[in-house]
Amino acid sequence: MPDNVRSALAKAEAVTDALPWLARHQGRTVVIKLGGHAMVNDDLTAAFARDIVFLRQVGLRPVVVHGGGPQINAELERRGLKREFKGGLRVTSPESMDVVRMVLAGQVQRDLVGLINRYSPLAVGMTGEDANTLTAKRFVPWIDGEPVDVGRVGEITGVDTGALHSLLADGRIPVVSPLARSAEDGLVYNVNADTVAAALATALRAETLVMMTDVAGLCAGWPHSQEVIPRLTACELEKLLPELSDGMVPKMTGCLDAVRGGVGAARVIDGRVPHSVLLEMFTDDGVGTVIVPDPDESEVMPIA
């Protein structure tokens, strides 16, 4: 068989193998949080943009939420501003907040929107400030038993999905920066992107929440083991939360909140793998950990 025919057959088989998943996800909303290495590696970011357009073209309704930690760090350093973290949270002074807002909404979001639109002109950039999509209040975490001031870091108090529903109904791909305005003091707050993605997925009643990370998934016994847990129920995840590293806590807490808030499943996937979104959504060979709601007790068969 000629090589060109063999290559064409492989492509045809890949499409037909995806048919059951395409039918299952048709017309469903999926919220995808882009972060980590996939945001700073040009090839991975380009692959992600193509994946998002593919999802839209085959009938899904993707919503993208992005972070921007590396880009924020670079700009803070360029301006001679200090980087500080407490309990895994970026301490955000008023001066730092100006940088955060500029980088997220003026750089990272615009670059991502432009990249998606290079493949198909569907992406529309927005922040949580737009149309009061997200409202927040100042977040004061407790660290080592004491309340800690982390500055302009926000905790979500409300979600208005009107603008997102309008964009999705028009066939657009919303790309959301994790910023929110407070109804109490009128200030704009920096909100953890994982938390924003989970809140939007819950409010939109999404079928799936996808968190892209720089690890292969949630590992059992980390750091002593790198064995990825392929599947967890909400209760099983809740028991593991106290053992997790600071970086994984917001992601996994968001996943837990989402599936308990009505989202069909939450997936933590390896963003270092090209086309990891498609691999997770449309094949049996996933690249991460899936969290599902607890089984309905009425559906659990009694033990004889």
Order of alpha helices (4+ residues) and beta strands (2+ residues): alpha-alpha-beta-alpha-beta-alpha-beta-beta-alpha-alpha-beta-beta-beta-beta-beta-alpha-beta-beta-beta-alpha-beta-beta-alpha-alpha-beta-alpha-beta
